[in-house]
Amino acid sequence: MSGFPTFDTNTLIDLYSNKDNAKTRKEQIQSFVNAIKKARGQILIPAPVFAEFAVKANEDEIQEILNDRTFVIADFNKKSALECSFILRNELVKKRNKKENKIKVKFDVQILSIAKANEAEVLITDDTHLINLASKHGVLTKTVNNLPPPDPVQEYLFDSKQ
C-alpha cells in the first residue's frame, strides 16, 4: 500500500459530523473523498483511528467505512510496531522532563507508525502534536482547510512544496 492519503481521528469524525459548525469541514473532506473515489484511489485509516471513531459512530457509519473499498483500515502489524518503537524511543527520551499526556503521545505515535509502515504520502490532520511529530519523522501532513478542490487532487497530494 503506497502513496495513499491517511486520515487521523478528527478528520474521520468530521466526515460524519452533523454539527453546524463542522459543515464546511465535512463538505471539504467529502469533496476530497469523492475525488479519491473518482480516481479509484484509497484512503488509509489506521486501526487506532477507526477504533476511536467507532466509539461515537452509529452502526450505519461503521458499516459504511467497513464496506467502502475507498477506505482501507490498516492494522498495527510488525512493520508498524517497529516504526512505533523507533519513534517512541526518539520522542520519549526527548520528553522525559515534560508532563505531556503519555497516552496521547503513544496513540499519535501508533497512527504515525501505521502511516509510515504503509508508506502513506500524506497524513490529513489538524492535530498540532501529530503534525509536528510527522514532520520530524518525514511524513507530509495537510490540514483539512488545505485540502484541494476535487480536480487537481493528485498533483496536490504529491507536491511537497505546499
DSSP file (Angstrom, degrees, kcal/mol; ACC not computed):
  #  RESIDUE AA STRUCTURE BP1 BP2  ACC     N-H-->O    O-->H-N    N-H-->O    O-->H-N    TCO  KAPPA ALPHA  PHI   PSI    X-CA   Y-CA   Z-CA
    1    1 A M              0   0    0      0, 0.0     2,-0.4     0, 0.0     3,-0.0   0.000 360.0 360.0 360.0 109.9    0.0    0.0    0.0
    2    2 A S        +     0   0    0      1,-0.1   118,-0.2   118,-0.0   117,-0.2  -0.987 360.0  14.3-136.9 140.2    1.9    3.1   -1.2
    3    3 A G  S    S+     0   0    0    116,-2.1   117,-0.2    -2,-0.4    -1,-0.1   0.606  79.5 138.8  82.9  12.4    1.0    6.7   -1.8
    4    4 A F        -     0   0    0    114,-0.4   117,-1.0   115,-0.1   118,-0.7  -0.667  55.0-115.3 -92.8 145.8   -2.4    6.8   -0.2
    5    5 A P  E     -a  122   0A   0      0, 0.0    39,-3.1     0, 0.0     2,-0.4  -0.461  30.3-145.2 -69.8 152.3   -3.6    9.7    2.0
    6    6 A T  E     -ab 123  44A   0    116,-2.5   118,-3.6    37,-0.2     2,-0.4  -0.973   3.5-144.9-124.0 134.9   -4.2    8.8    5.6
    7    7 A F  E     -a  124   0A   0     37,-2.3     2,-0.2    -2,-0.4   118,-0.1  -0.774   7.7-147.6 -97.1 141.8   -6.9   10.2    7.9
    8    8 A D     >  -     0   0    0    116,-1.7     4,-1.9    -2,-0.4     5,-0.2  -0.438  39.2 -90.2 -92.1-179.8   -6.5   10.9   11.5
    9    9 A T  H  > S+     0   0    0      1,-0.2     4,-2.9     2,-0.2     5,-0.2   0.918 123.3  48.9 -60.9 -49.1   -9.4   10.6   14.0
   10   10 A N  H  > S+     0   0    0      1,-0.2     4,-2.6     2,-0.2    -1,-0.2   0.849 109.5  53.2 -64.7 -33.0  -10.7   14.1   13.8
   11   11 A T  H  > S+     0   0    0    113,-0.3     4,-1.4     2,-0.2    -1,-0.2   0.929 112.7  44.0 -65.1 -44.0  -10.7   14.1   10.0
   12   12 A L  H  X S+     0   0    0     -4,-1.9     4,-0.8     2,-0.2    -2,-0.2   0.907 114.2  49.7 -67.6 -41.5  -12.8   10.8   10.0
   13   13 A I  H >< S+     0   0    0     -4,-2.9     3,-1.1     1,-0.2     4,-0.4   0.925 109.5  51.8 -62.2 -44.3  -15.1   12.1   12.7
   14   14 A D  H >< S+     0   0    0     -4,-2.6     3,-0.8     1,-0.3    -1,-0.2   0.804  99.1  64.9 -64.5 -28.5  -15.7   15.4   10.9
   15   15 A L  H 3< S+     0   0    0     -4,-1.4    -1,-0.3     1,-0.2    -2,-0.2   0.820 113.5  33.1 -61.4 -30.0  -16.6   13.4    7.7
   16   16 A Y  T << S+     0   0    0     -3,-1.1    -1,-0.2    -4,-0.8    -2,-0.2   0.294  91.6 127.6-108.7   7.4  -19.6   12.1    9.6
   17   17 A S    <   -     0   0    0     -3,-0.8    -3,-0.1    -4,-0.4     9,-0.0  -0.370  38.7-170.5 -70.0 142.6  -20.4   15.1   11.7
   18   18 A N        +     0   0    0     -2,-0.1     2,-0.2     8,-0.0    -1,-0.1   0.241  48.7 121.0-110.6   8.4  -23.9   16.6   11.8
   19   19 A K    >   -     0   0    0      1,-0.1     3,-1.2     3,-0.1     4,-0.3  -0.526  65.3-134.8 -76.5 139.3  -22.9   19.7   13.7
   20   20 A D  G >  S+     0   0    0      1,-0.3     3,-1.4    -2,-0.2     4,-0.4   0.872 104.8  57.2 -59.8 -39.1  -23.5   23.0   12.0
   21   21 A N  G 3  S+     0   0    0      1,-0.3    -1,-0.3     2,-0.1     4,-0.2   0.638 108.5  47.5 -71.1 -11.3  -20.1   24.3   13.0
   22   22 A A  G <> S+     0   0    0     -3,-1.2     4,-3.0     1,-0.1    -1,-0.3   0.336  81.3 101.8-105.9   4.8  -18.4   21.4   11.2
   23   23 A K  H <> S+     0   0    0     -3,-1.4     4,-2.6    -4,-0.3     5,-0.2   0.911  82.6  45.9 -59.0 -46.7  -20.5   21.7    8.0
   24   24 A T  H  > S+     0   0    0     -4,-0.4     4,-2.4     2,-0.2    -1,-0.2   0.920 114.7  48.3 -63.3 -43.8  -17.8   23.4    5.9
   25   25 A R  H  > S+     0   0    0     -4,-0.2     4,-2.7     2,-0.2     5,-0.2   0.920 111.3  50.7 -61.6 -43.7  -15.1   20.9    7.1
   26   26 A K  H  X S+     0   0    0     -4,-3.0     4,-3.0     1,-0.2    -2,-0.2   0.926 111.0  48.2 -60.3 -45.0  -17.4   18.0    6.4
   27   27 A E  H  X S+     0   0    0     -4,-2.6     4,-2.4    -5,-0.2    -1,-0.2   0.893 112.0  49.8 -63.0 -40.0  -18.0   19.3    2.8
   28   28 A Q  H  X S+     0   0    0     -4,-2.4     4,-1.8     2,-0.2    -2,-0.2   0.927 114.4  43.5 -64.7 -45.2  -14.3   19.8    2.3
   29   29 A I  H  X S+     0   0    0     -4,-2.7     4,-2.8     2,-0.2    -2,-0.2   0.918 113.5  51.5 -66.9 -43.1  -13.5   16.3    3.5
   30   30 A Q  H  X S+     0   0    0     -4,-3.0     4,-2.8    -5,-0.2    -2,-0.2   0.892 108.5  51.7 -61.8 -39.8  -16.4   14.8    1.5
   31   31 A S  H  X S+     0   0    0     -4,-2.4     4,-2.0     2,-0.2    -1,-0.2   0.903 111.0  48.1 -61.7 -41.6  -15.2   16.5   -1.6
   32   32 A F  H  X S+     0   0    0     -4,-1.8     4,-2.1     2,-0.2    -2,-0.2   0.930 112.0  48.8 -63.8 -46.8  -11.7   15.1   -1.1
   33   33 A V  H  X S+     0   0    0     -4,-2.8     4,-2.7     1,-0.2    -2,-0.2   0.920 110.4  51.7 -59.9 -44.6  -13.1   11.6   -0.5
   34   34 A N  H  X S+     0   0    0     -4,-2.8     4,-2.7     1,-0.2    -1,-0.2   0.893 109.1  50.3 -59.8 -40.8  -15.3   11.9   -3.7
   35   35 A A  H  X S+     0   0    0     -4,-2.0     4,-1.7     2,-0.2    -1,-0.2   0.890 110.9  48.9 -65.5 -38.7  -12.2   12.9   -5.7
   36   36 A I  H  <>S+     0   0    0     -4,-2.1     5,-3.2     2,-0.2    -2,-0.2   0.917 112.4  48.8 -66.2 -42.8  -10.3    9.9   -4.4
   37   37 A K  H ><5S+     0   0    0     -4,-2.7     3,-1.9     3,-0.2    -2,-0.2   0.928 109.0  52.6 -60.5 -45.6  -13.2    7.6   -5.2
   38   38 A K  H 3<5S+     0   0    0     -4,-2.7    -1,-0.2     1,-0.3    -2,-0.2   0.861 110.2  48.0 -60.1 -36.1  -13.4    9.1   -8.7
   39   39 A A  T 3<5S-     0   0    0     -4,-1.7    -1,-0.3    -5,-0.2    -2,-0.2   0.392 115.4-119.9 -83.3   3.6   -9.7    8.4   -9.2
   40   40 A R  T < 5 +     0   0    0     -3,-1.9    -3,-0.2     1,-0.1    -2,-0.1   0.832  67.7 141.6  57.4  34.8  -10.3    4.8   -7.9
   41   41 A G      < -     0   0    0     -5,-3.2     2,-0.3    -6,-0.2    -1,-0.1  -0.245  43.3-127.9 -92.0-175.1   -7.9    5.6   -5.1
   42   42 A Q        -     0   0    0     -2,-0.1     2,-0.5    -3,-0.1    29,-0.2  -0.950   3.0-140.5-137.0 157.3   -7.9    4.6   -1.5
   43   43 A I  E     - c   0  71A   0     27,-3.7    29,-2.8    -2,-0.3     2,-0.4  -0.977  21.4-132.0-120.1 128.8   -7.7    6.3    1.9
   44   44 A L  E     -bc   6  72A   0    -39,-3.1   -37,-2.3    -2,-0.5    29,-0.2  -0.655  18.3-171.3 -83.1 130.8   -5.8    4.7    4.7
   45   45 A I  E     - c   0  73A   0     27,-3.2    29,-2.0    -2,-0.4   -37,-0.1  -0.940  21.5-136.1-119.9 104.8   -7.5    4.6    8.1
   46   46 A P  E >>  - c   0  74A   0      0, 0.0     4,-2.1     0, 0.0     3,-1.0  -0.341  22.4-117.5 -59.3 141.5   -5.1    3.4   10.9
   47   47 A A  H 3> S+     0   0    0     27,-2.9     4,-2.6     1,-0.3     5,-0.2   0.852 114.6  54.3 -52.2 -41.7   -6.8    0.9   13.2
   48   48 A P  H 3> S+     0   0    0      0, 0.0     4,-2.1     0, 0.0    -1,-0.3   0.862 108.2  51.2 -62.7 -31.9   -6.5    3.1   16.3
   49   49 A V  H <> S+     0   0    0     -3,-1.0     4,-2.6     2,-0.2    -2,-0.2   0.935 110.8  47.5 -65.8 -46.9   -8.2    5.9   14.3
   50   50 A F  H  X S+     0   0    0     -4,-2.1     4,-2.7     1,-0.2    -1,-0.2   0.902 111.1  51.9 -61.8 -40.6  -11.1    3.6   13.3
   51   51 A A  H  X S+     0   0    0     -4,-2.6     4,-1.0    -5,-0.2    -1,-0.2   0.927 111.8  45.3 -61.7 -45.6  -11.4    2.4   17.0
   52   52 A E  H  X S+     0   0    0     -4,-2.1     4,-0.6     1,-0.2     3,-0.4   0.899 114.5  48.9 -66.1 -40.3  -11.6    5.9   18.3
   53   53 A F  H >X S+     0   0    0     -4,-2.6     4,-1.2     1,-0.2     3,-1.0   0.912 106.8  56.7 -61.3 -44.4  -14.1    6.9   15.5
   54   54 A A  H 3< S+     0   0    0     -4,-2.7    -1,-0.2     1,-0.3    -2,-0.2   0.707  89.9  74.5 -66.0 -21.3  -16.2    3.8   16.3
   55   55 A V  H 3< S+     0   0    0     -4,-1.0    -1,-0.3    -3,-0.4    -2,-0.2   0.905 115.1  19.3 -57.6 -42.0  -16.7    4.8   19.9
   56   56 A K  H << S+     0   0    0     -3,-1.0    -1,-0.2    -4,-0.6    -2,-0.2   0.497 104.2 103.1-109.0  -6.0  -19.2    7.5   19.0
   57   57 A A     <  -     0   0    0     -4,-1.2     2,-0.1     1,-0.1   -44,-0.0  -0.392  69.2-121.9 -76.0 153.9  -20.2    6.4   15.5
   58   58 A N     >  -     0   0    0     -2,-0.1     4,-2.2     1,-0.1     3,-0.2  -0.459  32.6 -99.6 -87.1 170.8  -23.5    4.7   14.8
   59   59 A E  H  > S+     0   0    0      1,-0.2     4,-2.7     2,-0.2     5,-0.2   0.860 121.5  54.2 -60.5 -38.8  -23.7    1.3   13.3
   60   60 A D  H  > S+     0   0    0      2,-0.2     4,-2.3     1,-0.2    -1,-0.2   0.907 109.1  48.3 -63.1 -41.5  -24.5    2.6    9.8
   61   61 A E  H  > S+     0   0    0      2,-0.2     4,-2.0     1,-0.2    -2,-0.2   0.911 112.2  49.1 -64.9 -42.1  -21.4    4.8    9.8
   62   62 A I  H  X S+     0   0    0     -4,-2.2     4,-2.4     1,-0.2    -2,-0.2   0.939 113.3  46.6 -61.3 -47.5  -19.2    2.0   11.0
   63   63 A Q  H  X S+     0   0    0     -4,-2.7     4,-2.4     1,-0.2    -2,-0.2   0.861 107.6  57.3 -65.2 -35.8  -20.6   -0.3    8.3
   64   64 A E  H  X S+     0   0    0     -4,-2.3     4,-1.2     2,-0.2    -1,-0.2   0.930 110.4  43.6 -61.5 -44.6  -20.2    2.4    5.6
   65   65 A I  H  < S+     0   0    0     -4,-2.0     3,-0.4     1,-0.2     6,-0.2   0.931 115.4  48.9 -64.6 -45.0  -16.5    2.6    6.4
   66   66 A L  H  < S+     0   0    0     -4,-2.4    -2,-0.2     1,-0.2    -1,-0.2   0.830 117.7  40.0 -65.3 -32.3  -16.1   -1.2    6.6
   67   67 A N  H  < S+     0   0    0     -4,-2.4     2,-0.6    -5,-0.2    -1,-0.2   0.536  92.1  94.5 -97.3  -7.7  -17.9   -1.8    3.3
   68   68 A D    ><  -     0   0    0     -4,-1.2     3,-1.5    -3,-0.4    -4,-0.0  -0.770  62.4-153.3 -90.4 118.3  -16.5    1.1    1.2
   69   69 A R  T 3  S+     0   0    0     -2,-0.6    -1,-0.1     1,-0.3   -26,-0.1   0.631  90.1  72.0 -66.9 -12.2  -13.4    0.0   -0.8
   70   70 A T  T 3  S+     0   0    0    -28,-0.1   -27,-3.7     1,-0.0     2,-0.5   0.841  91.4  66.3 -68.9 -32.0  -12.1    3.5   -0.7
   71   71 A F  E <   -c   43   0A   0     -3,-1.5     2,-0.5    -6,-0.2   -27,-0.2  -0.793  65.3-170.5 -97.2 129.8  -11.3    3.2    2.9
   72   72 A V  E     -c   44   0A   0    -29,-2.8   -27,-3.2    -2,-0.5     2,-0.7  -0.970  14.5-146.5-119.1 117.2   -8.6    0.7    4.0
   73   73 A I  E     -c   45   0A   0     -2,-0.5     2,-0.5   -29,-0.2   -29,-0.1  -0.742  18.1-151.0 -84.9 119.3   -8.2    0.0    7.7
   74   74 A A  E     -c   46   0A   0    -29,-2.0   -27,-2.9    -2,-0.7    40,-0.1  -0.802   8.4-136.2 -99.0 125.8   -4.6   -0.6    8.3
   75   75 A D        -     0   0    0     -2,-0.5     2,-1.2   -29,-0.2     5,-0.1  -0.274  21.0-111.3 -73.9 159.5   -3.6   -2.8   11.2
   76   76 A F        +     0   0    0      4,-0.1     2,-0.1     3,-0.1    -1,-0.1  -0.807  60.6 163.4 -88.0  95.1   -0.9   -2.2   13.7
   77   77 A N     >  -     0   0    0     -2,-1.2     4,-2.4    37,-0.0     5,-0.2  -0.232  54.3 -75.7-106.9-167.7    1.4   -5.0   12.5
   78   78 A K  H  > S+     0   0    0      1,-0.2     4,-2.2     2,-0.2     5,-0.2   0.914 128.8  49.8 -59.1 -44.9    5.1   -6.0   12.8
   79   79 A K  H  > S+     0   0    0      1,-0.2     4,-2.1     2,-0.2    -1,-0.2   0.923 114.1  44.2 -63.4 -44.2    6.3   -3.3   10.5
   80   80 A S  H  > S+     0   0    0      2,-0.2     4,-2.7     1,-0.2    -1,-0.2   0.832 109.5  57.7 -70.4 -30.1    4.3   -0.6   12.3
   81   81 A A  H  X S+     0   0    0     -4,-2.4     4,-2.2     2,-0.2    -2,-0.2   0.906 108.3  46.5 -64.0 -40.8    5.4   -1.9   15.7
   82   82 A L  H  X S+     0   0    0     -4,-2.2     4,-2.1     2,-0.2    -2,-0.2   0.929 112.5  49.1 -66.4 -44.4    9.0   -1.4   14.7
   83   83 A E  H  X S+     0   0    0     -4,-2.1     4,-2.4     1,-0.2    -2,-0.2   0.919 111.1  52.1 -57.4 -43.0    8.3    2.1   13.3
   84   84 A C  H  X S+     0   0    0     -4,-2.7     4,-3.2     1,-0.2     5,-0.3   0.908 107.3  51.1 -61.0 -44.1    6.5    2.8   16.6
   85   85 A S  H  X S+     0   0    0     -4,-2.2     4,-2.4     1,-0.2    -1,-0.2   0.896 110.7  48.9 -64.0 -39.2    9.4    1.6   18.7
   86   86 A F  H  X S+     0   0    0     -4,-2.1     4,-1.9     2,-0.2    -2,-0.2   0.932 115.3  43.6 -64.6 -45.3   11.8    3.9   16.8
   87   87 A I  H  X S+     0   0    0     -4,-2.4     4,-3.2     2,-0.2     5,-0.2   0.935 115.1  48.3 -67.0 -46.3    9.6    6.9   17.1
   88   88 A L  H  X S+     0   0    0     -4,-3.2     4,-3.1     1,-0.2     5,-0.5   0.918 109.5  52.7 -60.9 -44.0    8.8    6.3   20.8
   89   89 A R  H  X S+     0   0    0     -4,-2.4     4,-1.2    -5,-0.3    -1,-0.2   0.931 115.3  41.7 -56.4 -46.3   12.5    5.8   21.6
   90   90 A N  H  X S+     0   0    0     -4,-1.9     4,-1.2    -5,-0.2    -2,-0.2   0.925 120.9  40.3 -67.5 -46.9   13.3    9.1   20.0
   91   91 A E  H  X S+     0   0    0     -4,-3.2     4,-1.5     2,-0.2    -2,-0.2   0.902 113.7  49.4 -74.7 -43.1   10.3   11.0   21.4
   92   92 A L  H  < S+     0   0    0     -4,-3.1    -1,-0.2    -5,-0.2    -3,-0.2   0.832 108.2  54.3 -71.2 -31.0   10.1    9.7   24.9
   93   93 A V  H >< S+     0   0    0     -4,-1.2     3,-0.9    -5,-0.5    -1,-0.2   0.916 111.2  46.5 -64.6 -42.2   13.8   10.3   25.5
   94   94 A K  H 3< S+     0   0    0     -4,-1.2     3,-0.3     1,-0.2    -2,-0.2   0.799 115.9  45.2 -67.7 -29.9   13.4   13.9   24.5
   95   95 A K  T >< S+     0   0    0     -4,-1.5     3,-1.1     1,-0.2     5,-0.3   0.152  71.8 118.2-106.0  18.5   10.3   14.4   26.6
   96   96 A R  T <  S+     0   0    0     -3,-0.9    -1,-0.2     1,-0.3    -2,-0.1   0.865  84.5  39.3 -52.5 -39.4   11.4   12.8   29.9
   97   97 A N  T 3  S+     0   0    0     -3,-0.3     2,-0.3    -4,-0.2    -1,-0.3   0.542  99.2  91.5 -92.2  -7.2   11.1   16.0   31.8
   98   98 A K  S <  S-     0   0    0     -3,-1.1     2,-0.9     1,-0.1    -3,-0.0  -0.642  72.3-136.1 -89.9 146.7    7.9   17.2   30.1
   99   99 A K        +     0   0    0     -2,-0.3     2,-0.2     2,-0.0    -3,-0.1  -0.427  47.6 153.0 -97.0  58.4    4.5   16.4   31.6
  100  100 A E        -     0   0    0     -2,-0.9     2,-0.7    -5,-0.3     3,-0.1  -0.616  59.8 -93.6 -87.4 148.3    2.9   15.5   28.3
  101  101 A N     >  -     0   0    0     -2,-0.2     4,-2.3     1,-0.2     5,-0.2  -0.466  36.6-161.4 -62.9 106.9    0.0   13.1   28.2
  102  102 A K  H  > S+     0   0    0     -2,-0.7     4,-2.6     1,-0.2     5,-0.2   0.821  87.1  56.1 -64.8 -31.8    1.8    9.8   27.5
  103  103 A I  H  > S+     0   0    0      2,-0.2     4,-2.4     1,-0.2    -1,-0.2   0.938 109.5  45.6 -66.2 -45.3   -1.4    8.1   26.3
  104  104 A K  H  > S+     0   0    0      2,-0.2     4,-3.0     1,-0.2     5,-0.3   0.924 112.8  51.3 -62.2 -43.7   -2.0   10.8   23.6
  105  105 A V  H  X S+     0   0    0     -4,-2.3     4,-2.4     1,-0.2    -2,-0.2   0.939 112.5  45.3 -58.6 -47.7    1.7   10.6   22.6
  106  106 A K  H  X S+     0   0    0     -4,-2.6     4,-2.1     2,-0.2    -1,-0.2   0.874 113.1  50.5 -66.2 -36.8    1.6    6.8   22.2
  107  107 A F  H  X S+     0   0    0     -4,-2.4     4,-2.2     2,-0.2    -2,-0.2   0.941 112.4  46.4 -65.3 -47.1   -1.8    7.0   20.4
  108  108 A D  H  X S+     0   0    0     -4,-3.0     4,-2.7     1,-0.2    -2,-0.2   0.890 111.0  53.1 -61.2 -39.4   -0.4    9.6   18.0
  109  109 A V  H  X S+     0   0    0     -4,-2.4     4,-2.9    -5,-0.3    -1,-0.2   0.882 107.3  51.5 -65.3 -37.8    2.8    7.5   17.5
  110  110 A Q  H  X S+     0   0    0     -4,-2.1     4,-2.2     2,-0.2    -2,-0.2   0.929 111.1  47.6 -63.5 -44.1    0.7    4.5   16.6
  111  111 A I  H  X S+     0   0    0     -4,-2.2     4,-2.1     1,-0.2    -2,-0.2   0.944 115.6  45.0 -60.4 -48.3   -1.2    6.5   14.0
  112  112 A L  H  X S+     0   0    0     -4,-2.7     4,-2.8     1,-0.2    -2,-0.2   0.902 111.7  51.9 -63.4 -42.1    2.0    7.9   12.6
  113  113 A S  H  X S+     0   0    0     -4,-2.9     4,-2.7     2,-0.2    -1,-0.2   0.867 109.6  49.3 -66.9 -35.1    3.8    4.5   12.6
  114  114 A I  H  X S+     0   0    0     -4,-2.2     4,-1.6     2,-0.2    -1,-0.2   0.911 111.9  49.5 -67.4 -42.0    1.0    2.8   10.7
  115  115 A A  H  <>S+     0   0    0     -4,-2.1     5,-2.8    -5,-0.2    -2,-0.2   0.937 114.6  44.5 -60.5 -46.3    1.1    5.6    8.2
  116  116 A K  H ><5S+     0   0    0     -4,-2.8     3,-1.9     1,-0.2    -2,-0.2   0.923 110.6  53.2 -64.9 -44.4    4.8    5.3    7.8
  117  117 A A  H 3<5S+     0   0    0     -4,-2.7    -1,-0.2     1,-0.3    -2,-0.2   0.802 112.4  45.8 -62.1 -28.6    4.7    1.5    7.6
  118  118 A N  T 3<5S-     0   0    0     -4,-1.6  -114,-0.4    -5,-0.2    -1,-0.3   0.245 112.9-120.9 -98.3  12.0    2.2    1.7    4.8
  119  119 A E  T < 5 -     0   0    0     -3,-1.9  -116,-2.1     1,-0.2    -3,-0.2   0.846  39.9-170.0  53.5  40.9    4.2    4.4    3.0
  120  120 A A      < -     0   0    0     -5,-2.8    20,-0.2  -118,-0.2    -1,-0.2  -0.349  18.7-148.7 -61.0 139.7    1.4    7.0    3.2
  121  121 A E  S    S+     0   0    0   -117,-1.0    19,-0.5     1,-0.3     2,-0.3   0.827  76.9  10.8 -78.9 -34.0    2.1   10.0    1.1
  122  122 A V  E     -ad   5 140A   0   -118,-0.7  -116,-2.5    17,-0.1     2,-0.6  -0.998  59.7-146.5-150.8 141.2    0.2   12.5    3.3
  123  123 A L  E     -ad   6 141A   0     17,-2.5    19,-2.0    -2,-0.3     2,-0.8  -0.950  18.4-147.7-108.5 120.5   -1.4   12.5    6.7
  124  124 A I  E     +ad   7 142A   0   -118,-3.6  -116,-1.7    -2,-0.6     2,-0.3  -0.800  42.6 133.1 -94.9 111.3   -4.5   14.6    6.9
  125  125 A T        -     0   0    0     17,-2.0    -2,-0.1    -2,-0.8  -118,-0.0  -0.992  49.8-159.6-155.3 151.4   -4.7   16.1   10.4
  126  126 A D        +     0   0    0     -2,-0.3     2,-0.7    17,-0.2    17,-0.1   0.276  61.8 117.7-111.8   4.2   -5.3   19.3   12.3
  127  127 A D     >  -     0   0    0      1,-0.2     4,-2.7     2,-0.1     5,-0.2  -0.645  54.8-155.7 -77.9 110.9   -3.7   17.9   15.4
  128  128 A T  H  > S+     0   0    0     -2,-0.7     4,-2.6     1,-0.2     5,-0.2   0.882  92.4  51.4 -57.3 -42.6   -0.7   20.2   16.1
  129  129 A H  H  > S+     0   0    0      1,-0.2     4,-2.5     2,-0.2    -1,-0.2   0.931 112.7  45.2 -61.9 -44.8    1.2   17.5   18.0
  130  130 A L  H  > S+     0   0    0      2,-0.2     4,-2.8     1,-0.2     5,-0.2   0.875 111.5  53.1 -67.5 -37.5    0.7   14.9   15.3
  131  131 A I  H  X S+     0   0    0     -4,-2.7     4,-2.4     2,-0.2    -2,-0.2   0.939 112.5  44.5 -60.9 -47.5    1.7   17.5   12.6
  132  132 A N  H  X S+     0   0    0     -4,-2.6     4,-2.0     2,-0.2    -2,-0.2   0.908 114.7  48.6 -64.7 -42.4    4.9   18.2   14.5
  133  133 A L  H  X S+     0   0    0     -4,-2.5     4,-1.0    -5,-0.2    -2,-0.2   0.924 112.4  48.0 -63.5 -45.8    5.6   14.5   15.1
  134  134 A A  H ><>S+     0   0    0     -4,-2.8     5,-2.7     1,-0.2     3,-0.6   0.911 109.7  53.3 -62.1 -43.0    5.0   13.6   11.5
  135  135 A S  H ><5S+     0   0    0     -4,-2.4     3,-1.2     1,-0.2    -1,-0.2   0.903 107.2  51.2 -59.7 -42.6    7.2   16.4   10.3
  136  136 A K  H 3<5S+     0   0    0     -4,-2.0    -1,-0.2     1,-0.2    -2,-0.2   0.744 113.9  45.8 -66.2 -22.6   10.1   15.2   12.5
  137  137 A H  T <<5S-     0   0    0     -4,-1.0    -1,-0.2    -3,-0.6    -2,-0.2   0.109 120.4-100.8-114.3  21.3    9.7   11.7   11.1
  138  138 A G  T < 5S+     0   0    0     -3,-1.2     2,-0.5     1,-0.2    -3,-0.2   0.715  75.3 133.1  77.0  23.9    9.4   12.5    7.4
  139  139 A V      < -     0   0    0     -5,-2.7    -1,-0.2    -6,-0.1    -2,-0.2  -0.942  52.5-130.6-111.3 123.8    5.7   12.3    6.8
  140  140 A L  E     -d  122   0A   0     -2,-0.5   -17,-2.5   -19,-0.5     2,-0.3  -0.438  26.2-161.4 -67.5 138.8    4.0   15.1    4.9
  141  141 A T  E     -d  123   0A   0    -19,-0.2     2,-0.3    -2,-0.1   -17,-0.2  -0.914  12.2-171.0-123.3 153.1    0.9   16.5    6.5
  142  142 A K  E     -d  124   0A   0    -19,-2.0   -17,-2.0    -2,-0.3     2,-0.2  -0.991  19.1-133.8-135.7 141.8   -2.1   18.5    5.2
  143  143 A T    >   -     0   0    0     -2,-0.3     3,-1.1   -19,-0.2   -17,-0.2  -0.558  28.2-111.0 -88.7 162.5   -4.8   20.2    7.3
  144  144 A V  G >  S+     0   0    0      1,-0.3     3,-1.9    -2,-0.2    -1,-0.1   0.899 118.9  57.9 -59.4 -40.7   -8.4   19.9    6.4
  145  145 A N  G 3  S+     0   0    0      1,-0.3    -1,-0.3    -3,-0.0   -19,-0.0   0.723 105.5  52.0 -63.3 -19.5   -8.5   23.6    5.5
  146  146 A N  G <  S+     0   0    0     -3,-1.1    -1,-0.3     2,-0.0    -2,-0.2   0.246  78.4 125.7-101.5  12.2   -5.7   23.0    3.0
  147  147 A L    <   -     0   0    0     -3,-1.9    -3,-0.0     1,-0.1     6,-0.0  -0.450  62.7-115.4 -68.0 145.6   -7.4   20.1    1.2
  148  148 A P        -     0   0    0      0, 0.0    -1,-0.1     0, 0.0     5,-0.1  -0.296  27.2 -97.6 -77.6 163.1   -7.6   20.7   -2.5
  149  149 A P        -     0   0    0      0, 0.0     4,-0.1     0, 0.0  -121,-0.0  -0.349  53.5 -89.9 -67.8 165.2  -10.7   21.1   -4.6
  150  150 A P  S >  S+     0   0    0      0, 0.0     3,-0.7     0, 0.0     0, 0.0   0.787 113.5  61.2 -53.5 -33.2  -11.8   17.9   -6.3
  151  151 A D  T 3  S+     0   0    0      1,-0.2     2,-1.8     2,-0.1     3,-0.4   0.993 103.5  33.4 -79.1 -66.6   -9.9   18.5   -9.5
  152  152 A P  T 3> S+     0   0    0      0, 0.0     4,-2.3     0, 0.0    -1,-0.2   0.001  76.5 131.2 -83.8  46.4   -6.1   18.7   -9.0
  153  153 A V  H <> S+     0   0    0     -2,-1.8     4,-2.8    -3,-0.7     5,-0.2   0.929  70.2  48.3 -58.0 -50.0   -6.1   16.2   -6.1
  154  154 A Q  H  > S+     0   0    0     -3,-0.4     4,-1.6     1,-0.2    -1,-0.2   0.923 113.1  47.1 -61.2 -44.4   -3.3   14.0   -7.4
  155  155 A E  H  > S+     0   0    0      1,-0.2     4,-0.5     2,-0.2    -1,-0.2   0.911 114.2  48.7 -62.7 -41.2   -1.0   17.0   -8.2
  156  156 A Y  H >< S+     0   0    0     -4,-2.3     3,-1.0     1,-0.2    -2,-0.2   0.926 108.4  52.5 -65.4 -46.5   -1.7   18.5   -4.8
  157  157 A L  H 3< S+     0   0    0     -4,-2.8    -1,-0.2     1,-0.2    -2,-0.2   0.860 115.8  39.0 -59.9 -36.7   -1.1   15.3   -2.8
  158  158 A F  H 3< S+     0   0    0     -4,-1.6     2,-0.9    -5,-0.2    -1,-0.2   0.367  89.9  96.2-102.5   6.2    2.3   14.7   -4.3
  159  159 A D    X<  -     0   0    0     -3,-1.0     3,-1.2    -4,-0.5    -1,-0.1  -0.843  52.0-172.2 -95.6 103.5    3.6   18.3   -4.4
  160  160 A S  T 3  S+     0   0    0     -2,-0.9    -1,-0.1     1,-0.2    -4,-0.1   0.477  71.6  79.0 -77.3  -1.4    5.7   18.6   -1.3
  161  161 A K  T 3         0   0    0      1,-0.2    -1,-0.2    -3,-0.0    -2,-0.0   0.646 360.0 360.0 -80.4 -14.0    6.2   22.3   -1.8
  162  162 A Q    <         0   0    0     -3,-1.2    -1,-0.2    -6,-0.2    -2,-0.1   0.473 360.0 360.0 -84.5 360.0    2.7   23.2   -0.5
